[in-house]
Amino acid sequence: MSITTRKLPGFIFWSRWLQAPLYIGLIVVLIVYVYEFAYGLWELIKSTGNMANSTNIMLQALNLIDVVMIANLLTMVIVGGYETFVSRLNMQHHVDHPEWLDEVNAGTMKIKLALALVTISSIHLLRTFIDPSPYSYDNIMWQVVIHITLVLSAVAIAYTDKLMTKSHTRTHSK
């Protein structure tokens, strides 16, 4: 057996570690979002007495919720992606171990990410409906079309995963 045949599988398996710097980069992005949230919260607190109406407070609150949802999405990608594609975290006995991490695989990651994108899109759409003045009719229409596309994509991903899981279960139970 040649050295290439013996060493190539190990090298290919090792290559998953090339993703680790990408997850570290996403942690930096998460830090930026923490700063963005703190700054937005501070601005909301400072301007509370000067706000003309509750709509402005609601819009700023939706901006903060949007930041939190994106941070949640980043956390799912960082933790779930690392666990799925790079290496086990071995945190099963940690007091803060999230339950969803026990069920992480590529299929559930896709579903969770799709649902997170639908939720983020919903927040953007709600913000647009609360204050549609900065947007043209075409812009609002495209936001709705994109949101519907995300919803349909999430349903299709979930349905496909269900079919594949059912097929996988049927194959292994024989």
N, C-alpha and C positions, 0 to 999 in steps of 0.2 A: 504494500500500500504506500503511495507516495506521500510526501510530507504535506502537500497541498490537500489531499483527501483527508488527512488526519487533522490538520490545523484549521482548515477553512470553516467547518461547523462551529468551532470554538470562537473564531474571529467574528463570524456572523452573529453568534449569540452575544458576544461582548459588545457589538455595535449598538445595542440598545442603550448603552450608557452615554452615547452621543446626544441623547435627548435630555440628559440631566441639566446641562446649561440652559436649555430652553425653559425648563421648569423654574430654574433659579431666576431667569429673566421675567417670568410671569409673577414671581414673588415680588420683584422690584415694581412691576406694574400694580400689584396689589397694594404695595406701600404708597404709591402715587394716589390710588383711590382712597386710601385711609386719610391722606392729607386733604384730598378733594372733599371728602365728607366733613372733616373737621372744619375746613374753611367755610363750606356751605352752611354748616350748623352755626358757626360763629356769626356769619352774615345774617342768618335768619334771626338769631337772638338779638343782634344789634339793631335790626330794622323793624322789630316787632311793633314798637310804639308808633312808627312812622308809616306803617302799611295802610294803604287806602281802603282795602277791603279784604275779606277772608279768602277771596280767590287768589290773591298774591301769596298768602300764607300756604294755601293748598298747593299752588304750583311749586313753591320752594320745597315743600314737604315731599312732593312727587319727585323733584330732582334728587333729594336725599335718598328716597326709596330706590330710585334708579341706580344710584351709586352703590347702595347696599346689594341690590340684585346682581349687578355686574361683579361686585366683590365675591358674592356667593358663587357665581359662575366661574370666576377665576379659581376659587378655592376647590370647587369640584374638579376642574381640569387639572390643577396642580396635584392635589392629593390622589384623586382617582386615576389620573393619567400615569402618574409616577408608579402607583401601586399596580396598575394593569400592564404597563408597557416597559417599565424599567426594573423595579425591584420591590419586593414586599417591604412594607414599613414595619411589620411586626409590632403593632401597637394594640393588639387585641386586649391586653390586660391593662392598658392605660385608662385611667378614670374618665378621660374625656373622649374616648374612642367613639366616633360616630357610628351608629348602627348601619347606615347606608354603605359604609366602607366594606362591610362583610359581604355584601351582595354585588360588589363592583366587578363588572366584566365589560368587554367592549360594547356589547348590546345595551346593557343598562346605562352605561356612560352616554351613549348616543341618545337614549330616551331622556335622561336627566338633562342633558345639554339642550336638546330640542325644546323641552318644557321650560327651561330657564330662558331661552331665547323668546318663546311665546310670551312669557311673563314680562320680560323687558319690553317687548314690542307693545304689550297691553298698556304698560305704564306710559310709554311714549304716546300711544293713541289717546289715552285718557287725558294726558296733558294737552294734546291738540284739541280734543273736544271741549275741554274746560275753557281754553283760550284760543279759538281758531283764527283770531285776527292776524297773526304774523304769517299765516299760510294761505296759499292760493287754493282754489278748488282742486286743481290738478295735483297739488302737493298732498292734500288730504286724501284724495282718491288713491294715490300711489301708496300712501301709508296704510290705508285699509287693504289694498291689494297685497302688499307685502305681508301684512299681519295674517291675512287669510292663507297666504302661501305658507307661512311658517306653521300655522295651525294644521293645515293639511299635511305638511311634511312631518310634523310630530306624530300625527295619527298614523301616517304610512310607516314611519320608522317603528312605532310601537306595534303595529299590526304585523309587520315583517318579522320583528323580533319574536312575537308570540308564535307565529308560524314556524320559525326556525327552532324555537325552544320545544314546541310540541313535536316537531319532526325529530329533533335530537333525543327527546325523551322516549319517543316511540322506538327509535333505532336501538337505544341502549337497554330498553326493557325486554327485548326479544331474546 
